[in-house]
Amino acid sequence: MNAFANQLSQKITSTNRFCEIHKERMISVSGRDFCKTCAMNAYKRAQDEHFQSVNQMVREKHFAGAMLPDRHESSGFKNYSVGNIGQKNAKGQCHAFAKDFNAGIKRNLIMVGRTGTGKTHLACAIARNILDQRSYVRYTTSEDMANEIANAWTKTDDSEASAVFRFTDYDLLIIDEYGLHDQHESRLQLVHKVLYSRYDAKKPTVLISNWTEAQLKESLGDRLWSRFQHDGLTVVECNWADERTGGGL
């Protein structure tokens, strides 16, 4: 090591040239002239670019793991259209939920109401805000989650318990379309198993349904509804007309 350092020092010599930018004497390394400050700045820029590249790659994988729908990969609070008081309130409640979550205040959130009212958009806006803080989020429909758990027993390296744990382990789980294609008793039991498991693990859940709050409460049952409220619950009602078809109030 000392021999290498001596050899390197012999190749570095001072010059009579000065850096036009930093007004300091340049050095010569193996016949090439350098400004030490310029060289150090270039090294720092290369380090910063490498860090940003790695950070962007990690961020993309982190977001990909949330499995947000392609249509909503850029859905946020800023591009959520507010055309009536109901939408304004819904946006405010969801934004407050995400802000509190990132501050360590965890509670459940339920969005109910008509189809086409922007519930999934707002849920994905919540997810993107939370993902930005490096928490782990997963989006799924109630049907897809039930299918994944039900099919786990057919795989040699999986089980129902493992599948339930995977959905339990996320910092935030967003379950969309509750009550749409999941009302077969066996499928509904699997969905409820995840909700019970997340309650036991003190993990918050966002539950989205086209049903009314009363219909959702009846489907969940008194025991699960009680648990859903235990650590705090925000209910967002989306009762304006279908925005996909150009509806308003």
C-alpha positions as CSV (number, residue, x, y, z in Angstrom):
1,M,0.0,0.0,0.0
2,N,2.8,2.4,0.9
3,A,4.6,1.6,-2.4
4,F,1.5,2.4,-4.4
5,A,1.0,5.7,-2.5
6,N,4.6,6.6,-3.2
7,Q,4.3,5.7,-6.8
8,L,1.1,7.8,-7.1
9,S,2.6,10.8,-5.3
10,Q,5.5,10.7,-7.8
11,K,3.0,11.1,-10.7
12,I,1.4,14.1,-9.1
13,T,3.2,17.4,-9.6
14,S,2.4,21.0,-9.2
15,T,2.1,23.2,-12.4
16,N,2.3,26.8,-13.2
17,R,-1.2,26.9,-14.5
18,F,-4.1,28.3,-12.5
19,C,-7.8,27.3,-12.6
20,E,-9.8,30.1,-14.3
21,I,-12.8,29.3,-12.1
22,H,-11.3,28.8,-8.7
23,K,-8.0,30.8,-9.2
24,E,-6.0,28.0,-7.6
25,R,-2.8,26.3,-8.8
26,M,-3.5,23.2,-10.8
27,I,-1.8,19.9,-10.4
28,S,-0.6,17.4,-13.0
29,V,-1.4,13.7,-12.8
30,S,0.3,11.5,-15.3
31,G,0.6,14.4,-17.7
32,R,-2.9,15.7,-17.3
33,D,-3.6,19.0,-15.5
34,F,-6.4,19.2,-12.9
35,C,-7.9,21.8,-10.6
36,K,-8.4,19.9,-7.3
37,T,-11.6,21.8,-6.5
38,C,-13.0,21.1,-10.0
39,A,-12.1,17.4,-9.6
40,M,-13.7,17.2,-6.2
41,N,-16.9,18.9,-7.4
42,A,-17.1,16.5,-10.3
43,Y,-16.7,13.6,-7.9
44,K,-19.5,14.9,-5.7
45,R,-21.8,15.4,-8.7
46,A,-21.1,11.8,-9.8
47,Q,-21.9,10.6,-6.3
48,D,-25.1,12.6,-6.2
49,E,-26.2,11.4,-9.6
50,H,-25.5,7.8,-8.5
51,F,-27.5,8.3,-5.3
52,Q,-30.4,9.8,-7.2
53,S,-30.4,7.0,-9.7
54,V,-30.4,4.3,-7.0
55,N,-33.0,6.2,-5.0
56,Q,-35.3,6.5,-8.1
57,M,-34.9,2.8,-8.8
58,V,-35.8,1.9,-5.2
59,R,-38.8,4.3,-5.3
60,E,-40.1,2.7,-8.5
61,K,-39.9,-0.8,-7.0
62,H,-41.5,0.4,-3.8
63,F,-44.4,1.9,-5.7
64,A,-44.7,-1.1,-8.0
65,G,-45.1,-3.3,-4.9
66,A,-48.3,-1.4,-4.0
67,M,-50.0,-2.6,-7.1
68,L,-52.0,0.5,-7.7
69,P,-54.2,0.3,-10.8
70,D,-52.5,1.6,-14.0
71,R,-55.3,4.1,-14.5
72,H,-54.5,5.6,-11.1
73,E,-50.7,5.4,-11.0
74,S,-50.6,9.3,-11.1
75,S,-53.8,10.0,-9.1
76,G,-53.2,12.5,-6.3
77,F,-54.9,15.1,-4.3
78,K,-53.8,17.9,-6.6
79,N,-55.4,16.4,-9.7
80,Y,-58.6,15.3,-8.0
81,S,-61.5,17.3,-9.5
82,V,-63.6,19.2,-6.9
83,G,-66.9,20.3,-8.3
84,N,-69.2,20.2,-5.3
85,I,-69.1,20.4,-1.5
86,G,-69.2,16.6,-1.2
87,Q,-66.0,16.2,-3.2
88,K,-64.3,19.0,-1.3
89,N,-65.2,17.3,2.0
90,A,-64.1,13.8,0.7
91,K,-60.8,15.2,-0.5
92,G,-60.2,17.0,2.8
93,Q,-60.9,13.9,4.9
94,C,-58.7,11.7,2.8
95,H,-55.9,14.2,2.8
96,A,-56.1,14.5,6.6
97,F,-56.0,10.7,6.9
98,A,-52.8,10.5,4.9
99,K,-51.2,13.4,6.8
100,D,-52.1,11.8,10.1
101,F,-50.8,8.4,9.0
102,N,-47.4,9.9,8.1
103,A,-47.4,11.6,11.5
104,G,-47.9,8.3,13.3
105,I,-51.7,8.6,13.9
106,K,-53.2,5.4,12.5
107,R,-56.9,4.8,12.1
108,N,-59.2,3.0,9.6
109,L,-61.0,4.7,6.8
110,I,-64.2,3.7,4.9
111,M,-65.4,5.2,1.7
112,V,-68.9,4.4,0.6
113,G,-71.2,5.7,-2.1
114,R,-72.1,5.5,-5.7
115,T,-69.9,4.2,-8.5
116,G,-67.9,6.7,-10.5
117,T,-67.5,9.2,-7.6
118,G,-63.7,9.1,-7.4
119,K,-63.3,6.8,-4.4
120,T,-60.5,4.8,-6.0
121,H,-58.7,8.0,-7.1
122,L,-58.8,9.3,-3.5
123,A,-57.6,5.9,-2.1
124,C,-54.7,5.9,-4.5
125,A,-53.9,9.5,-3.6
126,I,-53.6,8.4,0.0
127,A,-51.4,5.5,-1.0
128,R,-49.0,7.7,-3.0
129,N,-48.6,10.1,-0.2
130,I,-47.9,7.3,2.3
131,L,-45.6,5.5,-0.2
132,D,-43.6,8.7,-0.5
133,Q,-42.7,8.3,3.1
134,R,-41.4,4.8,2.5
135,S,-44.3,3.0,4.3
136,Y,-45.6,-0.2,2.7
137,V,-49.0,0.0,1.0
138,R,-51.0,-2.6,-0.9
139,Y,-54.0,-2.0,-3.1
140,T,-56.3,-4.9,-3.9
141,T,-60.0,-5.6,-4.6
142,S,-61.9,-7.7,-2.1
143,E,-62.4,-10.3,-4.8
144,D,-58.8,-10.6,-5.8
145,M,-57.6,-10.8,-2.2
146,A,-60.1,-13.6,-1.5
147,N,-59.0,-15.5,-4.6
148,E,-55.3,-15.2,-3.7
149,I,-55.9,-16.5,-0.2
150,A,-58.2,-19.3,-1.5
151,N,-55.7,-20.4,-4.1
152,A,-52.8,-20.4,-1.7
153,W,-53.5,-24.0,-0.6
154,T,-52.9,-25.2,-4.2
155,K,-49.3,-24.1,-4.0
156,T,-46.6,-26.2,-2.4
157,D,-44.8,-23.2,-1.0
158,D,-47.8,-21.3,0.3
159,S,-50.8,-21.6,2.7
160,E,-53.9,-19.8,3.7
161,A,-52.2,-18.6,6.8
162,S,-49.2,-17.3,4.9
163,A,-51.5,-15.4,2.4
164,V,-53.4,-13.8,5.2
165,F,-50.2,-12.8,6.9
166,R,-49.0,-11.1,3.6
167,F,-52.0,-8.9,3.5
168,T,-51.7,-8.3,7.3
169,D,-48.0,-7.2,7.0
170,Y,-48.5,-4.1,4.9
171,D,-48.5,-0.8,6.8
172,L,-51.7,0.2,5.0
173,L,-54.0,-2.1,3.1
174,I,-56.6,-0.7,0.6
175,I,-59.5,-3.0,-0.1
176,D,-61.6,-1.8,-3.0
177,E,-64.9,-3.1,-4.4
178,Y,-66.1,-4.7,-1.1
179,G,-69.5,-6.2,-1.7
180,L,-69.2,-6.4,-5.5
181,H,-67.9,-10.0,-6.3
182,D,-67.1,-11.3,-2.8
183,Q,-70.4,-12.2,-1.2
184,H,-70.1,-15.9,-1.4
185,E,-69.8,-17.0,2.2
186,S,-66.4,-18.7,1.9
187,R,-64.9,-15.7,0.1
188,L,-66.3,-13.2,2.6
189,Q,-64.9,-15.2,5.4
190,L,-61.4,-14.9,3.9
191,V,-61.8,-11.1,3.6
192,H,-62.9,-10.9,7.2
193,K,-60.0,-13.0,8.3
194,V,-57.6,-10.4,6.9
195,L,-59.6,-7.6,8.6
196,Y,-59.5,-9.4,12.0
197,S,-55.8,-10.2,11.5
198,R,-55.0,-6.5,10.8
199,Y,-57.0,-5.4,13.8
200,D,-54.9,-7.8,16.0
201,A,-51.7,-6.4,14.5
202,K,-52.9,-2.8,14.9
203,K,-52.7,-2.1,11.2
204,P,-55.0,0.4,9.6
205,T,-57.2,-0.5,6.6
206,V,-59.0,1.5,3.9
207,L,-62.2,-0.2,2.9
208,I,-64.1,1.0,-0.2
209,S,-67.6,0.0,-1.2
210,N,-70.5,1.1,-3.4
211,W,-72.8,0.2,-0.6
212,T,-74.2,2.5,2.0
213,E,-72.6,2.7,5.5
214,A,-75.6,0.7,6.9
215,Q,-75.2,-2.0,4.3
216,L,-71.5,-2.3,5.0
217,K,-72.0,-2.4,8.7
218,E,-74.5,-5.3,8.3
219,S,-72.1,-7.2,6.1
220,L,-69.2,-6.8,8.4
221,G,-71.2,-7.8,11.5
222,D,-71.2,-6.2,14.9
223,R,-68.0,-7.7,16.1
224,L,-65.9,-6.7,13.1
225,W,-67.6,-3.3,12.9
226,S,-66.7,-2.7,16.5
227,R,-63.1,-3.6,15.9
228,F,-63.0,-1.4,12.8
229,Q,-63.9,1.6,15.0
230,H,-61.7,0.8,18.0
231,D,-58.5,2.7,17.0
232,G,-60.5,5.4,15.2
233,L,-62.5,5.4,12.0
234,T,-63.1,8.0,9.3
235,V,-66.2,7.5,7.1
236,V,-66.2,9.3,3.8
237,E,-69.6,9.4,2.0
238,C,-69.5,9.9,-1.8
239,N,-73.1,10.4,-2.8
240,W,-72.8,12.7,-5.8
241,A,-73.6,11.5,-9.4
242,D,-71.3,9.3,-11.5
243,E,-68.5,11.6,-12.7
244,R,-67.6,9.1,-15.5
245,T,-70.8,9.9,-17.2
246,G,-70.5,13.6,-16.7
247,G,-72.8,13.8,-13.6
248,G,-72.8,16.4,-11.0
249,L,-74.8,17.1,-7.9
